[in-house]
Amino acid sequence: MKFRRVVAAVAAMLCISVPAGAVENDESSYFEIMANYAANLYIDESITKEEIIQNAIEGVLKDNPELMYSMIKEAFRSLDDYSEFYTEEEFRQYYQQLNKMFYGMGIIIERRDNNVIITRLYDNGGAKAAGLQEGDILVEVEGKPVADMSLEQISAEASGEEGTYVNVKIDRGGQLMDFSVERRRVDEATVGGLILPGDIGYIEIISFAEGTPAEFEQVLEGFKSKNVTNIILDLRNNPGGVLTSVVAVAKQIVPEGIITQTIYRNEEENEIFYSDLKDSPYHFAVLVNGDTASAAEVLCGALQDSGAGYVIGETTYGKGVIQNIFNLQSGDAFKITTGHYLTRNGNDINGVGIQPNEWVSNIKQQIDLSRYETFDYTTKWHVGDSGKGVLAAKQRLSILGYYFGTVDENFDTGLENAVYKFQQDTGLYPYGVLDISTQATLENKFYVIDEIIDEQFYSAYEYFGGSRADLE
């Protein structure tokens, strides 16, 4: 009798394993296939596959709440390359980076091999006031080794409330040193400008942040006072930024008419942005490349379409979609694609980019040693020395990525640190002194590298009548 019951139970189980009417979709995930089985076989036929999937997700999240953010992030990433979800801390960092503003030490860092190098100090930053130097190797932040941290993690550790202090340990020429650095507000400039020979202006915009229009206006005012009207506008490697920012910049230089028009899912939100500028005294040669994107393409397109700008370089990235940021009460936020924009002439450049008026690519060539100072291979240089050999070392080490300070004839501690690291990497005795063997090794490394010839910049300069010889 027991035997018969066991056989009956096994038979019932075997029948269930291949249920009649179960639909198996090869394109569905295994999870969805199993939910489909459950919905078709469960005694209560009112329960749907969708309900089973929803209940399963809720159950997993209840037992594993840490998975919630992963699922939300993946949901936004699945939409396109630009939509993204941020936790409260992630959004704080994103917003600071977007607007080039943060409370921190006032340093720029780069990872070189296994070291985190301080490559720049802001004049108003706490790090410079505390005595840190360009070329210092960052070892610890708040007692935590930075060797295995990402640059974003290091930035997060160093940032905090204005007026508080962060403790750091650095390696300077092999000597470990401790500093207590005040966190100050640091506003990173997004616009730089200068006047080249021939009264040709040069402006670089690295991104479009909240402060960009004011910075741009200040540079233009300087040009106006010098009667500079021909301007090279460098938008290469500009990833874009805030739409209202680029519109405010465009209003200063784009002739009267449309700057751009935006198109949204909800047609009532569509908008056309105009420039009211009657007479612009400026003529622009606009430099672009494959990393000129988004808001930078808005400005490039407005200048090209209006005839105010002659575009030189390579086809731009082609990001013609718009993201809006939504803040949640929890402090979290998300960025999601809500629309797209058209250029002044109504062109949709998404996935296509903007074609330059003149296609120019930069070139690589073996470095021209005649343009640099030479070693005499007889003098051993130390900290505190000065001379042509020091200048030669700084020129080479800066191009090779070891030295980040002022390139002059003074042997400072930044150069000592760079020489020390170069000696380590090349198997020389590391002691920070620029001896004869270090000079010879440095020259051999320098001789075989390629340098980038900025043909795009030279073409823009020549467009306004300048000569390359004027820039030597």
VMD Tcl script that draws the C-alpha trace (Angstrom):
set ca {
  {0.00 0.00 0.00}
  {2.81 2.39 0.90}
  {4.56 1.44 -2.34}
  {1.49 2.37 -4.40}
  {1.23 5.77 -2.66}
  {4.87 6.54 -3.46}
  {4.41 5.57 -7.12}
  {1.29 7.74 -7.36}
  {3.10 10.70 -5.88}
  {6.03 10.29 -8.29}
  {3.63 9.95 -11.21}
  {1.86 13.16 -10.21}
  {5.16 14.97 -9.98}
  {6.20 13.71 -13.40}
  {2.97 14.96 -14.93}
  {3.48 18.42 -13.41}
  {6.98 18.67 -14.89}
  {5.48 18.91 -18.41}
  {2.18 20.75 -17.88}
  {-0.33 21.03 -20.67}
  {-0.66 24.50 -22.08}
  {2.52 25.90 -20.50}
  {4.03 28.48 -22.82}
  {7.82 28.61 -23.05}
  {9.29 31.69 -24.72}
  {12.93 31.31 -25.73}
  {13.39 35.09 -25.75}
  {12.32 35.48 -22.10}
  {14.63 35.24 -19.12}
  {14.68 32.00 -17.14}
  {13.02 33.88 -14.30}
  {10.10 34.87 -16.53}
  {9.80 31.33 -17.90}
  {9.45 29.93 -14.40}
  {6.94 32.62 -13.45}
  {4.99 31.61 -16.53}
  {4.96 27.97 -15.38}
  {3.72 29.03 -11.95}
  {0.91 31.16 -13.36}
  {-0.30 28.38 -15.65}
  {-0.19 25.63 -13.02}
  {-1.20 27.23 -9.73}
  {-4.63 26.24 -8.46}
  {-5.82 29.86 -8.39}
  {-5.99 30.79 -12.05}
  {-6.66 34.46 -11.26}
  {-3.02 34.99 -10.26}
  {-1.03 36.33 -13.22}
  {2.58 35.98 -14.22}
  {3.08 39.72 -13.63}
  {1.81 39.43 -10.06}
  {4.16 36.53 -9.38}
  {7.15 38.48 -10.74}
  {6.19 41.57 -8.71}
  {5.78 39.54 -5.50}
  {9.10 37.81 -6.10}
  {10.92 41.12 -6.55}
  {9.35 42.57 -3.42}
  {10.28 39.47 -1.44}
  {13.90 39.53 -2.59}
  {14.22 43.24 -1.81}
  {12.68 42.74 1.64}
  {15.30 40.13 2.49}
  {18.13 41.94 0.64}
  {17.46 45.70 0.87}
  {20.95 46.49 -0.41}
  {19.85 45.25 -3.84}
  {17.26 48.00 -4.21}
  {19.72 50.68 -5.37}
  {21.34 48.24 -7.76}
  {17.99 47.47 -9.37}
  {17.02 51.14 -9.60}
  {20.37 52.06 -11.14}
  {20.07 49.25 -13.67}
  {16.54 50.34 -14.54}
  {17.72 53.84 -15.46}
  {20.82 52.58 -17.27}
  {18.61 50.37 -19.43}
  {16.96 53.45 -20.95}
  {20.00 54.93 -22.70}
  {23.62 55.95 -22.14}
  {22.71 59.18 -20.38}
  {19.93 58.40 -17.88}
  {21.21 57.63 -14.40}
  {20.12 57.30 -10.77}
  {22.20 58.81 -7.95}
  {22.26 58.18 -4.24}
  {22.37 61.32 -2.11}
  {26.17 61.25 -1.83}
  {26.64 60.39 -5.51}
  {24.43 63.29 -6.53}
  {26.35 65.70 -4.31}
  {29.56 64.70 -6.07}
  {27.90 64.83 -9.51}
  {26.49 68.30 -8.87}
  {29.81 69.61 -7.63}
  {31.60 68.21 -10.65}
  {28.95 69.55 -13.03}
  {29.31 73.06 -11.64}
  {33.04 72.83 -10.85}
  {32.36 73.74 -7.22}
  {33.15 71.84 -4.06}
  {34.44 72.13 -0.51}
  {37.75 70.36 -0.39}
  {41.50 70.70 -0.25}
  {41.85 72.63 -3.50}
  {43.93 70.13 -5.45}
  {43.81 68.29 -8.76}
  {45.07 64.70 -8.62}
  {46.01 62.12 -11.22}
  {46.89 58.46 -10.92}
  {50.30 57.60 -12.32}
  {51.15 53.91 -12.13}
  {50.41 53.08 -8.49}
  {50.76 56.64 -7.20}
  {48.24 59.45 -6.76}
  {50.03 62.66 -7.75}
  {48.99 66.23 -6.90}
  {49.16 67.91 -10.31}
  {47.68 71.30 -9.46}
  {47.01 73.53 -6.45}
  {44.31 76.19 -6.48}
  {45.48 79.59 -5.28}
  {42.55 79.94 -2.88}
  {42.67 76.32 -1.68}
  {43.54 75.02 1.75}
  {46.22 72.67 0.38}
  {48.36 75.51 -0.92}
  {47.94 77.40 2.35}
  {48.98 74.30 4.30}
  {52.18 73.86 2.29}
  {51.37 71.02 -0.11}
  {53.16 71.19 -3.45}
  {52.59 70.12 -7.02}
  {54.26 66.75 -7.53}
  {53.59 65.53 -3.99}
  {52.42 61.91 -3.83}
  {49.21 61.48 -1.83}
  {49.57 58.50 0.51}
  {46.70 58.71 3.00}
  {43.50 60.69 3.56}
  {42.07 60.62 7.08}
  {44.35 57.69 7.88}
  {43.09 55.64 4.93}
  {45.62 54.51 2.28}
  {44.66 55.83 -1.15}
  {46.52 53.18 -3.17}
  {43.39 51.10 -3.81}
  {40.90 53.99 -3.90}
  {39.40 55.44 -7.07}
  {39.95 59.15 -7.64}
  {36.24 59.66 -6.90}
  {36.58 57.89 -3.56}
  {39.60 60.01 -2.66}
  {37.67 63.16 -3.55}
  {34.75 62.04 -1.40}
  {37.07 61.43 1.58}
  {38.72 64.83 1.15}
  {35.45 66.77 0.77}
  {33.29 67.88 3.65}
  {31.90 70.85 5.54}
  {33.48 74.23 4.81}
  {35.97 75.24 7.51}
  {36.64 71.69 8.74}
  {40.03 70.02 8.35}
  {41.18 66.87 6.59}
  {44.38 65.05 7.60}
  {46.59 63.82 4.78}
  {49.94 62.10 4.45}
  {52.12 62.80 1.43}
  {55.39 61.48 0.04}
  {57.76 64.25 -1.05}
  {60.98 62.97 -2.51}
  {60.83 59.82 -0.39}
  {60.05 61.69 2.84}
  {56.61 61.12 4.43}
  {54.94 64.28 5.70}
  {51.64 64.92 7.52}
  {49.39 67.92 6.88}
  {46.10 69.20 8.26}
  {44.27 70.94 5.40}
  {41.32 73.28 5.76}
  {38.35 72.51 3.52}
  {37.49 75.61 1.54}
  {35.10 76.35 -1.27}
  {36.86 75.80 -4.56}
  {35.35 77.10 -7.78}
  {37.15 75.60 -10.74}
  {37.26 77.93 -13.72}
  {35.56 76.65 -16.88}
  {36.74 79.44 -19.20}
  {40.26 80.56 -20.01}
  {41.44 83.22 -22.42}
  {44.51 84.98 -23.76}
  {45.56 87.25 -26.60}
  {47.88 85.74 -29.21}
  {50.32 87.60 -31.46}
  {48.46 89.52 -34.13}
  {45.70 90.52 -31.68}
  {43.94 87.19 -32.14}
  {41.97 86.08 -29.11}
  {41.84 82.54 -27.77}
  {39.08 81.23 -25.47}
  {38.75 77.68 -24.16}
  {35.52 76.50 -22.55}
  {36.03 73.16 -20.81}
  {32.35 72.69 -19.84}
  {29.14 74.65 -19.31}
  {28.56 75.13 -15.59}
  {26.48 77.72 -13.72}
  {29.38 80.16 -13.57}
  {30.47 79.78 -17.21}
  {28.48 82.72 -18.68}
  {29.99 85.19 -16.19}
  {33.50 83.83 -16.79}
  {32.98 84.07 -20.55}
  {31.71 87.63 -20.30}
  {34.77 88.62 -18.28}
  {37.12 87.27 -20.94}
  {35.16 89.05 -23.68}
  {35.37 92.32 -21.76}
  {39.15 91.95 -21.67}
  {39.21 91.40 -25.42}
  {36.92 94.36 -26.02}
  {39.25 96.66 -24.10}
  {42.09 95.57 -26.43}
  {39.96 95.83 -29.60}
  {40.28 92.08 -30.24}
  {37.56 90.91 -32.64}
  {39.00 87.71 -34.16}
  {38.68 84.86 -31.66}
  {39.60 81.18 -31.66}
  {36.93 79.40 -29.59}
  {38.18 76.02 -28.40}
  {35.35 73.56 -27.66}
  {37.43 70.41 -28.07}
  {36.85 67.75 -25.41}
  {34.00 69.82 -23.97}
  {31.37 67.29 -22.78}
  {28.57 69.85 -22.47}
  {26.77 70.75 -19.28}
  {23.83 72.96 -18.36}
  {21.52 74.07 -21.20}
  {20.71 77.44 -19.59}
  {24.44 78.08 -19.30}
  {25.21 77.55 -22.98}
  {22.20 79.65 -23.97}
  {23.49 82.50 -21.77}
  {26.90 82.24 -23.45}
  {25.34 82.11 -26.91}
  {23.34 85.29 -26.24}
  {26.65 87.13 -25.91}
  {28.04 86.15 -29.33}
  {25.41 84.60 -31.63}
  {23.69 87.04 -34.02}
  {19.96 87.72 -33.67}
  {17.83 84.65 -34.23}
  {17.36 81.10 -32.95}
  {20.07 79.59 -30.76}
  {18.41 76.18 -30.41}
  {14.98 74.64 -30.02}
  {14.05 71.85 -27.64}
  {11.42 69.17 -28.25}
  {9.93 67.14 -25.39}
  {7.51 64.27 -24.96}
  {5.00 66.80 -23.67}
  {4.69 69.30 -26.52}
  {3.66 72.06 -24.12}
  {7.23 72.03 -22.76}
  {8.82 72.67 -26.16}
  {10.85 75.86 -26.23}
  {12.79 78.01 -28.67}
  {15.78 79.98 -27.35}
  {16.64 83.22 -29.13}
  {19.51 85.66 -29.26}
  {18.64 89.35 -29.45}
  {22.16 90.42 -30.37}
  {21.84 92.96 -33.19}
  {25.48 93.56 -34.02}
  {28.26 91.24 -32.85}
  {31.79 92.61 -33.38}
  {33.36 89.15 -33.12}
  {34.36 86.55 -35.69}
  {35.01 83.02 -34.47}
  {37.09 80.08 -35.59}
  {35.54 77.23 -33.60}
  {37.72 74.22 -32.76}
  {35.89 70.88 -32.32}
  {36.67 67.16 -32.22}
  {34.93 63.85 -31.58}
  {34.58 64.67 -27.87}
  {32.78 67.98 -28.42}
  {29.31 67.07 -27.18}
  {25.86 68.16 -26.03}
  {25.78 71.83 -24.92}
  {29.08 72.43 -26.71}
  {27.39 71.27 -29.92}
  {24.51 73.69 -29.27}
  {26.95 76.62 -29.28}
  {28.94 75.25 -32.20}
  {25.77 74.73 -34.25}
  {24.43 78.21 -33.48}
  {27.69 79.87 -34.53}
  {28.03 77.77 -37.68}
  {24.40 78.11 -38.78}
  {24.40 81.88 -38.20}
  {27.63 82.35 -40.13}
  {29.36 83.86 -37.10}
  {31.66 80.88 -36.68}
  {33.92 78.93 -39.04}
  {34.23 75.40 -37.62}
  {37.61 73.64 -37.81}
  {38.51 70.12 -36.68}
  {36.64 66.82 -36.75}
  {33.00 65.70 -36.62}
  {31.53 66.32 -33.17}
  {30.17 63.61 -30.86}
  {26.50 63.88 -31.82}
  {24.63 64.09 -28.51}
  {21.41 65.84 -29.38}
  {19.30 64.70 -26.43}
  {18.43 66.54 -23.23}
  {18.43 65.24 -19.67}
  {16.51 66.72 -16.76}
  {17.49 66.19 -13.14}
  {14.82 65.35 -10.56}
  {15.56 65.62 -6.83}
  {13.77 63.34 -4.37}
  {12.86 64.07 -0.75}
  {15.24 61.32 0.32}
  {18.16 63.32 -1.09}
  {18.56 60.88 -3.95}
  {18.14 62.12 -7.51}
  {17.94 60.88 -11.06}
  {18.84 62.21 -14.48}
  {16.64 61.07 -17.35}
  {16.40 61.85 -21.05}
  {13.27 63.92 -21.58}
  {13.75 65.48 -25.00}
  {16.05 66.42 -27.83}
  {17.19 69.63 -29.45}
  {17.63 70.97 -32.96}
  {20.27 73.41 -34.15}
  {19.48 76.94 -35.34}
  {18.71 75.67 -38.85}
  {16.55 72.81 -37.55}
  {19.12 70.02 -37.86}
  {18.90 66.97 -35.60}
  {22.54 66.09 -34.86}
  {21.91 63.20 -32.45}
  {24.08 60.27 -33.48}
  {25.39 62.29 -36.41}
  {27.34 65.23 -35.04}
  {28.27 68.52 -36.66}
  {30.51 68.51 -39.71}
  {33.30 71.11 -39.62}
  {33.69 73.67 -42.38}
  {37.33 72.60 -42.58}
  {38.35 69.06 -41.66}
  {41.69 69.07 -39.82}
  {43.22 66.30 -37.70}
  {46.14 66.67 -35.32}
  {49.22 64.63 -36.11}
  {51.84 62.70 -34.17}
  {55.51 62.93 -34.95}
  {58.82 62.18 -33.30}
  {59.69 64.92 -30.89}
  {61.86 67.75 -32.24}
  {64.75 67.95 -29.78}
  {65.94 71.26 -31.22}
  {62.98 72.98 -29.56}
  {64.15 72.06 -26.07}
  {67.05 72.94 -23.81}
  {69.94 70.45 -23.79}
  {71.96 68.76 -21.04}
  {75.69 69.36 -20.76}
  {76.17 65.97 -19.03}
  {78.87 67.45 -16.73}
  {76.82 69.06 -13.93}
  {75.00 67.25 -11.13}
  {71.91 69.25 -10.10}
  {70.38 69.42 -6.57}
  {67.49 71.20 -4.86}
  {68.26 74.93 -4.75}
  {70.37 74.93 -7.92}
  {69.38 76.82 -11.05}
  {70.49 76.65 -14.66}
  {69.80 75.44 -18.18}
  {70.19 71.79 -17.21}
  {67.35 72.17 -14.69}
  {65.15 73.68 -17.39}
  {65.99 70.76 -19.71}
  {64.96 68.28 -17.00}
  {61.70 70.08 -16.26}
  {60.81 70.22 -19.94}
  {61.32 66.49 -20.37}
  {59.78 65.34 -17.11}
  {56.66 67.47 -17.64}
  {56.07 65.93 -21.08}
  {56.74 62.44 -19.72}
  {54.16 63.02 -16.97}
  {56.41 63.24 -13.91}
  {56.65 66.97 -13.26}
  {53.61 69.26 -12.90}
  {54.99 72.58 -11.69}
  {56.41 75.70 -13.32}
  {58.87 74.92 -16.11}
  {61.81 77.20 -15.35}
  {65.49 77.00 -14.36}
  {64.92 76.59 -10.59}
  {65.44 73.16 -8.97}
  {62.49 73.03 -6.55}
  {61.14 70.18 -4.41}
  {58.56 69.38 -7.08}
  {61.38 68.58 -9.51}
  {63.20 66.58 -6.81}
  {60.07 64.45 -6.36}
  {59.75 63.99 -10.13}
  {63.40 62.95 -10.49}
  {63.03 60.54 -7.56}
  {59.99 58.87 -9.17}
  {61.66 58.74 -12.60}
  {64.71 57.07 -11.05}
  {62.48 54.53 -9.33}
  {60.65 53.68 -12.55}
  {63.82 53.31 -14.63}
  {65.86 51.22 -12.17}
  {68.24 54.03 -11.18}
  {69.21 54.77 -7.60}
  {66.30 56.90 -6.31}
  {67.54 59.95 -4.40}
  {66.12 62.94 -6.29}
  {69.44 64.26 -7.56}
  {69.75 64.95 -11.30}
  {73.03 63.18 -11.83}
  {74.73 62.36 -15.14}
  {73.26 58.87 -15.53}
  {69.76 60.20 -14.81}
  {70.21 62.90 -17.46}
  {71.32 60.31 -20.03}
  {68.43 57.96 -19.22}
  {65.97 60.83 -19.32}
  {67.25 61.92 -22.73}
  {66.92 58.38 -24.10}
  {63.31 58.14 -22.89}
  {62.51 61.58 -24.25}
  {64.03 60.93 -27.67}
  {61.70 58.07 -28.61}
  {58.34 59.60 -27.64}
  {55.89 61.17 -30.06}
  {54.48 64.66 -29.66}
  {51.10 65.93 -30.80}
  {51.20 68.72 -33.37}
  {48.05 70.79 -32.86}
  {47.24 71.31 -36.53}
  {43.69 72.29 -35.62}
  {44.86 75.22 -33.54}
  {47.42 76.29 -36.14}
  {44.72 76.18 -38.84}
  {42.45 78.43 -36.77}
  {45.32 80.85 -36.14}
  {46.16 80.95 -39.84}
  {42.46 81.46 -40.67}
  {42.78 84.89 -39.07}
  {46.03 85.66 -40.88}
  {48.45 84.50 -38.22}
  {51.71 82.70 -38.93}
  {53.02 79.63 -37.12}
  {56.35 81.34 -36.81}
  {54.68 83.97 -34.61}
  {53.90 81.28 -32.00}
  {57.37 79.77 -31.77}
}
mol new
graphics top color blue
foreach p $ca { graphics top sphere $p radius 0.5 }
foreach p [lrange $ca 0 end-1] q [lrange $ca 1 end] { graphics top cylinder $p $q radius 0.2 }
display resetview
